[in-house]
Amino acid sequence: MDKLIEILRSVCPDVDFETETDLVGSGILTSLDIVMIVSELMAEYDVKLDVDDLVPENFMNAGTIHALIERAGSK
């Protein structure tokens, strides 16, 4: 999870990803941020994320993003 937080902070350095619970709904993450995060996640974790994975529910907080990575790794 530490690497994930590092990736998220590289995109949005002023956000407290450990406590934030609604990154998309609160407007913290934009669609461009999500594209940048997905690119970093695929490179770092060697997973493939599809367009179907790019839904707000998967990017609500660090926990939901981590779960997305785990699901993608088991495909």
C-alpha positions as CSV (number, residue, x, y, z in Angstrom):
1,M,0.0,0.0,0.0
2,D,3.0,2.3,0.6
3,K,3.9,2.2,-3.1
4,L,0.3,3.0,-4.1
5,I,0.3,6.0,-1.8
6,E,3.5,7.2,-3.3
7,I,2.1,6.9,-6.8
8,L,-1.1,8.8,-5.8
9,R,1.0,11.5,-4.2
10,S,3.1,11.9,-7.3
11,V,-0.1,12.8,-9.2
12,C,-1.8,14.9,-6.4
13,P,0.9,15.8,-3.8
14,D,-1.4,17.9,-1.6
15,V,-4.0,15.1,-0.9
16,D,-4.0,13.0,2.3
17,F,-4.7,9.7,0.6
18,E,-4.7,7.8,3.9
19,T,-7.8,9.6,5.2
20,E,-9.7,10.9,2.1
21,T,-12.8,8.8,1.4
22,D,-14.3,10.3,-1.7
23,L,-11.6,11.3,-4.1
24,V,-13.9,11.4,-7.2
25,G,-17.1,12.7,-5.7
26,S,-15.3,15.6,-3.9
27,G,-13.5,16.5,-7.1
28,I,-10.0,15.8,-5.9
29,L,-9.3,13.4,-8.7
30,T,-10.1,14.6,-12.2
31,S,-10.3,12.3,-15.2
32,L,-6.8,13.4,-16.2
33,D,-5.5,12.4,-12.8
34,I,-7.2,9.0,-13.1
35,V,-5.6,8.4,-16.5
36,M,-2.2,9.3,-15.0
37,I,-2.7,7.1,-12.0
38,V,-3.8,4.2,-14.2
39,S,-0.7,4.5,-16.3
40,E,1.5,4.5,-13.2
41,L,-0.4,1.5,-11.7
42,M,-0.1,-0.6,-14.8
43,A,3.6,0.1,-15.0
44,E,4.4,-0.4,-11.3
45,Y,2.2,-3.4,-10.6
46,D,2.4,-5.0,-14.1
47,V,-1.4,-5.2,-14.4
48,K,-3.7,-4.5,-17.2
49,L,-6.7,-2.2,-16.5
50,D,-9.5,-2.1,-19.0
51,V,-11.9,0.7,-19.8
52,D,-14.5,-1.2,-17.7
53,D,-12.2,-0.7,-14.7
54,L,-12.3,3.1,-15.1
55,V,-15.4,3.8,-13.0
56,P,-15.6,6.2,-10.1
57,E,-16.3,3.4,-7.6
58,N,-12.7,2.0,-8.2
59,F,-11.1,5.4,-7.4
60,M,-13.0,6.5,-4.3
61,N,-10.1,6.1,-2.0
62,A,-6.7,4.3,-1.6
63,G,-8.5,1.2,-0.4
64,T,-10.7,0.9,-3.5
65,I,-7.7,1.6,-5.8
66,H,-5.8,-1.1,-3.9
67,A,-8.6,-3.6,-4.4
68,L,-8.7,-2.8,-8.1
69,I,-5.0,-3.6,-8.4
70,E,-5.5,-6.9,-6.6
71,R,-8.4,-7.8,-8.8
72,A,-6.4,-6.9,-11.9
73,G,-3.5,-9.0,-10.7
74,S,-5.7,-12.1,-10.4
75,K,-7.2,-11.8,-14.0
